[in-house]
Amino acid sequence: MKKWTRWEDWVAIAAGLVVALSTMFMPAMGASVAIMATLGVLLIISGLVNLAFPGMVAMEYVQGALGLLLIISPWVGGYADAMTFGPAWMSWICGAVVVIVAALAIRPSMRAHHDAITH
Protein backbone atom coordinates (compact mmCIF):
# COMPACT_ATOMS: atom_id res chain seq x y z
CA MET A 1 0.00 0.00 0.00
CA LYS A 2 1.33 3.40 -0.95
CA LYS A 3 1.84 6.21 1.50
CA TRP A 4 -0.51 9.20 1.49
CA THR A 5 -3.21 7.47 -0.59
CA ARG A 6 -5.71 5.92 1.84
CA TRP A 7 -9.05 7.68 1.70
CA GLU A 8 -10.04 6.48 5.19
CA ASP A 9 -7.22 8.44 6.77
CA TRP A 10 -8.01 11.55 4.74
CA VAL A 11 -11.63 11.35 5.97
CA ALA A 12 -10.42 11.03 9.58
CA ILE A 13 -8.16 14.06 9.10
CA ALA A 14 -11.07 16.03 7.63
CA ALA A 15 -13.31 15.05 10.56
CA GLY A 16 -10.61 16.12 13.02
CA LEU A 17 -10.20 19.41 11.19
CA VAL A 18 -13.96 20.03 11.22
CA VAL A 19 -14.20 19.26 14.94
CA ALA A 20 -11.24 21.43 15.86
CA LEU A 21 -12.31 24.38 13.71
CA SER A 22 -15.97 24.17 14.70
CA THR A 23 -15.04 25.37 18.17
CA MET A 24 -14.53 28.84 16.67
CA PHE A 25 -18.03 28.97 15.17
CA MET A 26 -20.20 27.18 17.73
CA PRO A 27 -21.20 28.43 21.15
CA ALA A 28 -19.02 27.19 24.00
CA MET A 29 -20.89 24.85 26.32
CA GLY A 30 -19.29 23.13 29.27
CA ALA A 31 -15.86 21.89 28.27
CA SER A 32 -16.74 21.64 24.59
CA VAL A 33 -13.99 23.91 23.30
CA ALA A 34 -11.14 22.17 25.12
CA ILE A 35 -12.35 18.64 24.43
CA MET A 36 -13.23 19.18 20.79
CA ALA A 37 -10.03 21.10 20.00
CA THR A 38 -7.88 18.45 21.69
CA LEU A 39 -9.59 15.46 20.09
CA GLY A 40 -9.67 17.20 16.71
CA VAL A 41 -5.93 17.84 16.78
CA LEU A 42 -5.26 14.27 17.95
CA LEU A 43 -7.37 12.95 15.06
CA ILE A 44 -5.39 15.05 12.59
CA ILE A 45 -2.10 13.77 14.02
CA SER A 46 -3.24 10.13 14.03
CA GLY A 47 -4.47 10.46 10.45
CA LEU A 48 -1.15 11.90 9.31
CA VAL A 49 0.74 9.09 11.07
CA ASN A 50 -1.54 6.53 9.39
CA LEU A 51 -0.94 8.13 6.00
CA ALA A 52 2.83 8.19 6.48
CA PHE A 53 3.04 4.63 7.83
CA PRO A 54 0.14 2.66 6.31
CA GLY A 55 1.08 -0.64 7.97
CA MET A 56 0.71 0.52 11.58
CA VAL A 57 -2.37 -1.42 12.64
CA ALA A 58 -2.29 -0.06 16.20
CA MET A 59 -2.84 3.48 14.93
CA GLU A 60 -6.13 2.41 13.36
CA TYR A 61 -7.29 1.31 16.80
CA VAL A 62 -6.06 4.59 18.27
CA GLN A 63 -8.07 6.46 15.66
CA GLY A 64 -11.15 4.40 16.46
CA ALA A 65 -10.68 5.07 20.18
CA LEU A 66 -10.42 8.80 19.50
CA GLY A 67 -13.69 8.56 17.58
CA LEU A 68 -15.34 6.80 20.53
CA LEU A 69 -14.00 9.46 22.89
CA LEU A 70 -15.49 12.10 20.62
CA ILE A 71 -18.86 10.32 20.77
CA ILE A 72 -18.95 10.18 24.58
CA SER A 73 -17.36 13.60 25.13
CA PRO A 74 -20.65 15.58 25.19
CA TRP A 75 -21.77 13.65 28.26
CA VAL A 76 -18.37 13.76 29.94
CA GLY A 77 -17.79 17.42 29.12
CA GLY A 78 -21.25 18.59 30.08
CA TYR A 79 -22.42 19.82 26.69
CA ALA A 80 -24.86 17.08 25.70
CA ASP A 81 -28.01 19.03 26.58
CA ALA A 82 -27.97 21.16 23.44
CA MET A 83 -31.07 20.50 21.37
CA THR A 84 -29.90 22.56 18.41
CA PHE A 85 -27.12 21.66 16.01
CA GLY A 86 -24.29 22.56 18.31
CA PRO A 87 -21.10 21.12 19.71
CA ALA A 88 -22.76 17.90 20.90
CA TRP A 89 -24.11 17.03 17.46
CA MET A 90 -20.79 17.92 15.85
CA SER A 91 -19.01 15.56 18.27
CA TRP A 92 -21.48 12.74 17.72
CA ILE A 93 -21.49 12.95 13.93
CA CYS A 94 -17.74 13.36 13.45
CA GLY A 95 -17.03 10.70 16.09
CA ALA A 96 -19.29 8.22 14.31
CA VAL A 97 -17.62 8.99 10.97
CA VAL A 98 -14.18 8.39 12.49
CA VAL A 99 -15.22 5.10 14.11
CA ILE A 100 -16.64 3.85 10.80
CA VAL A 101 -13.62 4.79 8.67
CA ALA A 102 -11.21 3.42 11.29
CA ALA A 103 -13.07 0.11 11.23
CA LEU A 104 -12.93 0.08 7.42
CA ALA A 105 -9.19 0.78 7.47
CA ILE A 106 -8.16 -2.01 9.86
CA ARG A 107 -8.13 -4.86 7.33
CA PRO A 108 -6.16 -2.95 4.64
CA SER A 109 -3.72 -1.84 7.32
CA MET A 110 -3.24 -5.45 8.44
CA ARG A 111 -2.66 -6.46 4.84
CA ALA A 112 -0.06 -3.70 4.37
CA HIS A 113 1.64 -4.74 7.61
CA HIS A 114 1.70 -8.36 6.51
CA ASP A 115 3.09 -7.47 3.06
CA ALA A 116 5.82 -5.33 4.63
CA ILE A 117 6.94 -8.20 6.85
CA THR A 118 6.90 -10.94 4.21
CA HIS A 119 8.74 -8.98 1.51
OpenMM code with the backbone's topology and positions (N, CA, C; nanometers):
from openmm import Vec3, app, unit

residues = "MET LYS LYS TRP THR ARG TRP GLU ASP TRP VAL ALA ILE ALA ALA GLY LEU VAL VAL ALA LEU SER THR MET PHE MET PRO ALA MET GLY ALA SER VAL ALA ILE MET ALA THR LEU GLY VAL LEU LEU ILE ILE SER GLY LEU VAL ASN LEU ALA PHE PRO GLY MET VAL ALA MET GLU TYR VAL GLN GLY ALA LEU GLY LEU LEU LEU ILE ILE SER PRO TRP VAL GLY GLY TYR ALA ASP ALA MET THR PHE GLY PRO ALA TRP MET SER TRP ILE CYS GLY ALA VAL VAL VAL ILE VAL ALA ALA LEU ALA ILE ARG PRO SER MET ARG ALA HIS HIS ASP ALA ILE THR HIS".split()
positions = [
    Vec3(0.0834, -0.1173, 0.0000),
    Vec3(0.0000, 0.0000, 0.0000),
    Vec3(0.0885, 0.1244, 0.0000),
    Vec3(0.0536, 0.2193, -0.0824),
    Vec3(0.1329, 0.3398, -0.0954),
    Vec3(0.1012, 0.4395, 0.0159),
    Vec3(0.2021, 0.5172, 0.0506),
    Vec3(0.1837, 0.6214, 0.1500),
    Vec3(0.0969, 0.7334, 0.0933),
    Vec3(0.0264, 0.8005, 0.1810),
    Vec3(-0.0511, 0.9203, 0.1495),
    Vec3(-0.1657, 0.8963, 0.0516),
    Vec3(-0.2151, 0.7728, 0.0394),
    Vec3(-0.3207, 0.7473, -0.0586),
    Vec3(-0.4492, 0.6902, 0.0010),
    Vec3(-0.4523, 0.6583, 0.1281),
    Vec3(-0.5709, 0.5924, 0.1842),
    Vec3(-0.6808, 0.6934, 0.2150),
    Vec3(-0.7946, 0.6743, 0.1533),
    Vec3(-0.9054, 0.7679, 0.1696),
    Vec3(-0.9586, 0.7679, 0.3128),
    Vec3(-0.9526, 0.6547, 0.3815),
    Vec3(-1.0036, 0.6477, 0.5185),
    Vec3(-0.9312, 0.7462, 0.6104),
    Vec3(-0.8003, 0.7537, 0.5922),
    Vec3(-0.7224, 0.8442, 0.6766),
    Vec3(-0.7471, 0.9902, 0.6410),
    Vec3(-0.7680, 1.0174, 0.5136),
    Vec3(-0.8009, 1.1549, 0.4737),
    Vec3(-0.9356, 1.1962, 0.5323),
    Vec3(-1.0320, 1.1041, 0.5376),
    Vec3(-1.1629, 1.1346, 0.5969),
    Vec3(-1.1477, 1.1603, 0.7467),
    Vec3(-1.0652, 1.0811, 0.8147),
    Vec3(-1.0422, 1.1026, 0.9578),
    Vec3(-0.9752, 1.2377, 0.9830),
    Vec3(-0.8812, 1.2752, 0.8972),
    Vec3(-0.8165, 1.4060, 0.9105),
    Vec3(-0.9190, 1.5176, 0.8895),
    Vec3(-1.0039, 1.5019, 0.7894),
    Vec3(-1.1069, 1.6030, 0.7632),
    Vec3(-1.2030, 1.6149, 0.8818),
    Vec3(-1.2414, 1.5018, 0.9399),
    Vec3(-1.3310, 1.5054, 1.0559),
    Vec3(-1.2625, 1.5743, 1.1737),
    Vec3(-1.1350, 1.5451, 1.1950),
    Vec3(-1.0608, 1.6118, 1.3015),
    Vec3(-1.0509, 1.7611, 1.2781),
    Vec3(-1.0286, 1.8002, 1.1541),
    Vec3(-1.0204, 1.9415, 1.1193),
    Vec3(-1.1547, 2.0116, 1.1420),
    Vec3(-1.2629, 1.9461, 1.1015),
    Vec3(-1.3962, 2.0031, 1.1217),
    Vec3(-1.4254, 2.0202, 1.2703),
    Vec3(-1.3940, 1.9186, 1.3502),
    Vec3(-1.4205, 1.9261, 1.4941),
    Vec3(-1.3378, 2.0372, 1.5582),
    Vec3(-1.2103, 2.0419, 1.5250),
    Vec3(-1.1236, 2.1431, 1.5856),
    Vec3(-1.1644, 2.2840, 1.5448),
    Vec3(-1.1951, 2.3043, 1.4185),
    Vec3(-1.2305, 2.4381, 1.3709),
    Vec3(-1.3724, 2.4797, 1.4105),
    Vec3(-1.4594, 2.3831, 1.4335),
    Vec3(-1.5971, 2.4174, 1.4696),
    Vec3(-1.6051, 2.4856, 1.6049),
    Vec3(-1.5027, 2.4710, 1.6862),
    Vec3(-1.5038, 2.5371, 1.8173),
    Vec3(-1.5024, 2.6891, 1.8031),
    Vec3(-1.4555, 2.7390, 1.6888),
    Vec3(-1.4531, 2.8835, 1.6666),
    Vec3(-1.5896, 2.9378, 1.6241),
    Vec3(-1.6772, 2.8513, 1.5723),
    Vec3(-1.8028, 2.8973, 1.5171),
    Vec3(-1.9245, 2.8568, 1.5991),
    Vec3(-1.9075, 2.7655, 1.6932),
    Vec3(-2.0199, 2.7185, 1.7730),
    Vec3(-2.0095, 2.7748, 1.9142),
    Vec3(-2.1241, 2.7884, 1.9794),
    Vec3(-2.1204, 2.8428, 2.1155),
    Vec3(-2.0501, 2.7461, 2.2115),
    Vec3(-1.9711, 2.8011, 2.3004),
    Vec3(-1.9015, 2.7189, 2.4003),
    Vec3(-2.0015, 2.6730, 2.5056),
    Vec3(-2.0012, 2.5428, 2.5304),
    Vec3(-2.0893, 2.4846, 2.6316),
    Vec3(-2.0076, 2.3867, 2.7139),
    Vec3(-2.0069, 2.4023, 2.8424),
    Vec3(-1.9292, 2.3131, 2.9270),
    Vec3(-1.7827, 2.3169, 2.8869),
    Vec3(-1.7275, 2.2005, 2.8679),
    Vec3(-1.5865, 2.1887, 2.8274),
    Vec3(-1.5737, 2.1586, 2.6789),
    Vec3(-1.6722, 2.2009, 2.6003),
    Vec3(-1.6741, 2.1639, 2.4591),
    Vec3(-1.5524, 2.2136, 2.3823),
    Vec3(-1.5094, 2.3342, 2.4067),
    Vec3(-1.3986, 2.3905, 2.3301),
    Vec3(-1.2708, 2.3121, 2.3548),
    Vec3(-1.2381, 2.2883, 2.4798),
    Vec3(-1.1138, 2.2174, 2.5124),
    Vec3(-1.1162, 2.0734, 2.4615),
    Vec3(-1.2260, 2.0048, 2.4839),
    Vec3(-1.2345, 1.8639, 2.4435),
    Vec3(-1.2328, 1.8507, 2.2920),
    Vec3(-1.3147, 1.9299, 2.2244),
    Vec3(-1.3230, 1.9180, 2.0787),
    Vec3(-1.1937, 1.9608, 2.0106),
    Vec3(-1.1300, 2.0661, 2.0599),
    Vec3(-1.0032, 2.1098, 2.0003),
    Vec3(-0.8961, 2.0039, 2.0199),
    Vec3(-0.8884, 1.9473, 2.1398),
    Vec3(-0.7876, 1.8450, 2.1687),
    Vec3(-0.8098, 1.7195, 2.0856),
    Vec3(-0.9323, 1.6684, 2.0853),
    Vec3(-0.9589, 1.5463, 2.0090),
    Vec3(-0.9462, 1.5700, 1.8592),
    Vec3(-0.9827, 1.6883, 1.8126),
    Vec3(-0.9668, 1.7201, 1.6708),
    Vec3(-0.8208, 1.7197, 1.6290),
    Vec3(-0.7358, 1.7819, 1.7085),
    Vec3(-0.5925, 1.7838, 1.6778),
    Vec3(-0.5341, 1.6433, 1.6845),
    Vec3(-0.5751, 1.5648, 1.7848),
    Vec3(-0.5255, 1.4273, 1.7946),
    Vec3(-0.5702, 1.3424, 1.6754),
    Vec3(-0.6910, 1.3661, 1.6256),
    Vec3(-0.7367, 1.2948, 1.5055),
    Vec3(-0.6541, 1.3334, 1.3838),
    Vec3(-0.6220, 1.4602, 1.3713),
    Vec3(-0.5391, 1.5046, 1.2590),
    Vec3(-0.4015, 1.4392, 1.2667),
    Vec3(-0.3425, 1.4373, 1.3848),
    Vec3(-0.2099, 1.3770, 1.4024),
    Vec3(-0.2145, 1.2272, 1.3732),
    Vec3(-0.3154, 1.1582, 1.4269),
    Vec3(-0.3236, 1.0133, 1.4029),
    Vec3(-0.3472, 0.9828, 1.2557),
    Vec3(-0.4251, 1.0657, 1.1883),
    Vec3(-0.4469, 1.0462, 1.0450),
    Vec3(-0.3199, 1.0660, 0.9644),
    Vec3(-0.2422, 1.1666, 1.0009),
    Vec3(-0.1151, 1.1897, 0.9314),
    Vec3(-0.0166, 1.0758, 0.9549),
    Vec3(-0.0131, 1.0233, 1.0781),
    Vec3(0.0739, 0.9088, 1.1066),
    Vec3(0.0285, 0.7880, 1.0257),
    Vec3(-0.1016, 0.7653, 1.0188),
    Vec3(-0.1538, 0.6535, 0.9394),
    Vec3(-0.1217, 0.6688, 0.7910),
    Vec3(-0.1271, 0.7902, 0.7403),
    Vec3(-0.0941, 0.8127, 0.6001),
    Vec3(0.0543, 0.7905, 0.5732),
    Vec3(0.1385, 0.8331, 0.6662),
    Vec3(0.2832, 0.8195, 0.6478),
    Vec3(0.3303, 0.6757, 0.6655),
    Vec3(0.2663, 0.6018, 0.7549),
    Vec3(0.3041, 0.4625, 0.7833),
    Vec3(0.1800, 0.3751, 0.7725),
    Vec3(0.1411, 0.3356, 0.6511),
    Vec3(0.0140, 0.2660, 0.6313),
    Vec3(0.0052, 0.1270, 0.6939),
    Vec3(0.1130, 0.0696, 0.7395),
    Vec3(0.1082, -0.0639, 0.7966),
    Vec3(0.1012, -0.0665, 0.9483),
    Vec3(0.0792, 0.0474, 1.0116),
    Vec3(0.0710, 0.0523, 1.1578),
    Vec3(-0.0721, 0.0252, 1.2023),
    Vec3(-0.1013, -0.1002, 1.2301),
    Vec3(-0.2373, -0.1416, 1.2642),
    Vec3(-0.2826, -0.0768, 1.3943),
    Vec3(-0.1923, -0.0619, 1.4895),
    Vec3(-0.2286, -0.0056, 1.6196),
    Vec3(-0.2845, 0.1360, 1.6066),
    Vec3(-0.2345, 0.2115, 1.5102),
    Vec3(-0.2841, 0.3484, 1.4932),
    Vec3(-0.4286, 0.3520, 1.4453),
    Vec3(-0.4721, 0.2474, 1.3758),
    Vec3(-0.6128, 0.2407, 1.3360),
    Vec3(-0.7005, 0.2258, 1.4596),
    Vec3(-0.6547, 0.1462, 1.5548),
    Vec3(-0.7289, 0.1308, 1.6795),
    Vec3(-0.7268, 0.2593, 1.7610),
    Vec3(-0.6147, 0.3291, 1.7591),
    Vec3(-0.6058, 0.4587, 1.8270),
    Vec3(-0.7058, 0.5563, 1.7658),
    Vec3(-0.7127, 0.5575, 1.6345),
    Vec3(-0.8066, 0.6460, 1.5658),
    Vec3(-0.9510, 0.6108, 1.6018),
    Vec3(-0.9812, 0.4827, 1.6067),
    Vec3(-1.1152, 0.4401, 1.6462),
    Vec3(-1.1474, 0.4794, 1.7895),
    Vec3(-1.0485, 0.4671, 1.8780),
    Vec3(-1.0680, 0.5065, 2.0177),
    Vec3(-1.0914, 0.6570, 2.0296),
    Vec3(-1.0202, 0.7348, 1.9494),
    Vec3(-1.0425, 0.8798, 1.9501),
    Vec3(-1.1839, 0.9124, 1.9021),
    Vec3(-1.2313, 0.8381, 1.8032),
    Vec3(-1.3692, 0.8562, 1.7577),
    Vec3(-1.4699, 0.8237, 1.8668),
    Vec3(-1.4456, 0.7152, 1.9410),
    Vec3(-1.5341, 0.6801, 2.0527),
    Vec3(-1.5308, 0.7862, 2.1616),
    Vec3(-1.4110, 0.8381, 2.1904),
    Vec3(-1.4000, 0.9463, 2.2888),
    Vec3(-1.4780, 1.0693, 2.2436),
    Vec3(-1.4748, 1.0960, 2.1159),
    Vec3(-1.5493, 1.2098, 2.0623),
    Vec3(-1.6996, 1.1871, 2.0769),
    Vec3(-1.7442, 1.0632, 2.0618),
    Vec3(-1.8864, 1.0323, 2.0766),
    Vec3(-1.9322, 1.0510, 2.2208),
    Vec3(-1.8534, 1.0074, 2.3177),
    Vec3(-1.8954, 1.0183, 2.4585),
    Vec3(-1.8609, 1.1530, 2.5215),
    Vec3(-1.7806, 1.2335, 2.4537),
    Vec3(-1.7361, 1.3597, 2.5127),
    Vec3(-1.8488, 1.4578, 2.5481),
    Vec3(-1.9598, 1.4651, 2.4757),
    Vec3(-2.0648, 1.5581, 2.5194),
    Vec3(-2.1198, 1.5272, 2.6587),
    Vec3(-2.1290, 1.4004, 2.6936),
    Vec3(-2.1774, 1.3652, 2.8262),
    Vec3(-2.0701, 1.3898, 2.9323),
    Vec3(-1.9471, 1.3563, 2.8990),
    Vec3(-1.8374, 1.3757, 2.9937),
    Vec3(-1.8087, 1.5243, 3.0136),
    Vec3(-1.8117, 1.6008, 2.9057),
    Vec3(-1.7785, 1.7422, 2.9118),
    Vec3(-1.8938, 1.8340, 2.9464),
    Vec3(-2.0115, 1.7791, 2.9652),
    Vec3(-2.1253, 1.8592, 3.0076),
    Vec3(-2.1857, 1.9463, 2.8993),
    Vec3(-2.1785, 1.9034, 2.7749),
    Vec3(-2.2416, 1.9823, 2.6689),
    Vec3(-2.3355, 1.8985, 2.5834),
    Vec3(-2.3955, 1.7965, 2.6429),
    Vec3(-2.4862, 1.7083, 2.5698),
    Vec3(-2.6306, 1.7566, 2.5718),
    Vec3(-2.6613, 1.8607, 2.6465),
    Vec3(-2.8006, 1.9025, 2.6585),
    Vec3(-2.8456, 1.9977, 2.5480),
    Vec3(-2.7603, 2.0246, 2.4525),
    Vec3(-2.7968, 2.1160, 2.3437),
    Vec3(-2.8934, 2.0483, 2.2477),
    Vec3(-3.0072, 2.1087, 2.2272),
    Vec3(-3.1068, 2.0504, 2.1372),
    Vec3(-3.0893, 2.0999, 1.9931),
    Vec3(-3.0154, 2.2052, 1.9749),
    Vec3(-2.9900, 2.2555, 1.8408),
    Vec3(-2.8630, 2.1916, 1.7861),
    Vec3(-2.8341, 2.2197, 1.6610),
    Vec3(-2.7119, 2.1658, 1.6010),
    Vec3(-2.5940, 2.2426, 1.6578),
    Vec3(-2.5393, 2.1903, 1.7635),
    Vec3(-2.4291, 2.2564, 1.8313),
    Vec3(-2.3114, 2.1642, 1.8494),
    Vec3(-2.2313, 2.1909, 1.9479),
    Vec3(-2.1102, 2.1118, 1.9707),
    Vec3(-2.1370, 1.9629, 1.9946),
    Vec3(-2.2467, 1.9316, 2.0627),
    Vec3(-2.2760, 1.7904, 2.0901),
    Vec3(-2.3006, 1.7138, 1.9597),
    Vec3(-2.3829, 1.7694, 1.8734),
    Vec3(-2.4107, 1.7025, 1.7463),
    Vec3(-2.2859, 1.6921, 1.6601),
    Vec3(-2.2039, 1.7958, 1.6623),
    Vec3(-2.0785, 1.7918, 1.5854),
    Vec3(-1.9892, 1.6786, 1.6372),
    Vec3(-1.9814, 1.6635, 1.7691),
    Vec3(-1.9009, 1.5561, 1.8273),
    Vec3(-1.9561, 1.4192, 1.7908),
    Vec3(-2.0873, 1.4030, 1.8018),
    Vec3(-2.1478, 1.2735, 1.7721),
    Vec3(-2.1307, 1.2344, 1.6260),
    Vec3(-2.1566, 1.3269, 1.5356),
    Vec3(-2.1494, 1.2955, 1.3929),
    Vec3(-2.0053, 1.2672, 1.3506),
    Vec3(-1.9139, 1.3564, 1.3854),
    Vec3(-1.7738, 1.3365, 1.3453),
    Vec3(-1.7136, 1.2146, 1.4146),
    Vec3(-1.7514, 1.1895, 1.5395),
    Vec3(-1.7027, 1.0703, 1.6094),
    Vec3(-1.7495, 0.9427, 1.5416),
    Vec3(-1.8757, 0.9394, 1.5002),
    Vec3(-1.9288, 0.8218, 1.4308),
    Vec3(-1.8585, 0.8007, 1.2969),
    Vec3(-1.8337, 0.9094, 1.2250),
    Vec3(-1.7624, 0.8986, 1.0967),
    Vec3(-1.6229, 0.8401, 1.1190),
    Vec3(-1.5537, 0.8876, 1.2211),
    Vec3(-1.4179, 0.8391, 1.2486),
    Vec3(-1.4191, 0.6917, 1.2882),
    Vec3(-1.5135, 0.6512, 1.3709),
    Vec3(-1.5217, 0.5096, 1.4108),
    Vec3(-1.5458, 0.4217, 1.2878),
    Vec3(-1.6323, 0.4642, 1.1994),
    Vec3(-1.6635, 0.3855, 1.0796),
    Vec3(-1.5416, 0.3746, 0.9878),
    Vec3(-1.4756, 0.4871, 0.9593),
    Vec3(-1.3616, 0.4792, 0.8675),
    Vec3(-1.2432, 0.4075, 0.9313),
    Vec3(-1.2280, 0.4172, 1.0635),
    Vec3(-1.1208, 0.3420, 1.1292),
    Vec3(-1.1473, 0.1916, 1.1191),
    Vec3(-1.2725, 0.1526, 1.1364),
    Vec3(-1.3071, 0.0112, 1.1228),
    Vec3(-1.2846, -0.0378, 0.9801),
    Vec3(-1.3163, 0.0459, 0.8827),
    Vec3(-1.2934, 0.0078, 0.7423),
    Vec3(-1.1451, 0.0002, 0.7078),
    Vec3(-1.0618, 0.0721, 0.7793),
    Vec3(-0.9191, 0.0778, 0.7473),
    Vec3(-0.8364, -0.0303, 0.8161),
    Vec3(-0.8942, -0.1020, 0.9105),
    Vec3(-0.8161, -0.2011, 0.9861),
    Vec3(-0.7667, -0.3140, 0.8964),
    Vec3(-0.8539, -0.3731, 0.8167),
    Vec3(-0.8126, -0.4856, 0.7325),
    Vec3(-0.7065, -0.4447, 0.6289),
    Vec3(-0.7227, -0.3348, 0.5558),
    Vec3(-0.6157, -0.2945, 0.4638),
    Vec3(-0.4838, -0.2650, 0.5354),
    Vec3(-0.4930, -0.2117, 0.6553),
    Vec3(-0.3716, -0.1844, 0.7315),
    Vec3(-0.3027, -0.3148, 0.7727),
    Vec3(-0.3815, -0.4137, 0.8103),
    Vec3(-0.3245, -0.5448, 0.8437),
    Vec3(-0.2580, -0.6079, 0.7215),
    Vec3(-0.3220, -0.5931, 0.6075),
    Vec3(-0.2658, -0.6464, 0.4843),
    Vec3(-0.1341, -0.5768, 0.4497),
    Vec3(-0.1298, -0.4454, 0.4643),
    Vec3(-0.0064, -0.3700, 0.4370),
    Vec3(0.1026, -0.4085, 0.5349),
    Vec3(0.0662, -0.4307, 0.6603),
    Vec3(0.1639, -0.4739, 0.7609),
    Vec3(0.2179, -0.6120, 0.7272),
    Vec3(0.1293, -0.7009, 0.6870),
    Vec3(0.1700, -0.8361, 0.6512),
    Vec3(0.2616, -0.8352, 0.5282),
    Vec3(0.2273, -0.7569, 0.4277),
    Vec3(0.3086, -0.7474, 0.3064),
    Vec3(0.4458, -0.6885, 0.3361),
    Vec3(0.4536, -0.5939, 0.4278),
    Vec3(0.5816, -0.5334, 0.4627),
    Vec3(0.6722, -0.6328, 0.5338),
    Vec3(0.6133, -0.7216, 0.6110),
    Vec3(0.6935, -0.8195, 0.6851),
    Vec3(0.7413, -0.9314, 0.5923),
    Vec3(0.6548, -0.9788, 0.5038),
    Vec3(0.6904, -1.0944, 0.4207),
    Vec3(0.7805, -1.0602, 0.3035),
    Vec3(0.7911, -0.9339, 0.2667),
    Vec3(0.8738, -0.8982, 0.1509),
    Vec3(1.0009, -0.8358, 0.1945),
] * unit.nanometer
topology = app.Topology()
chain = topology.addChain("A")
for resn in residues:
    res = topology.addResidue(resn, chain)
    for name in ("N", "CA", "C"):
        topology.addAtom(name, app.Element.getBySymbol(name[0]), res)
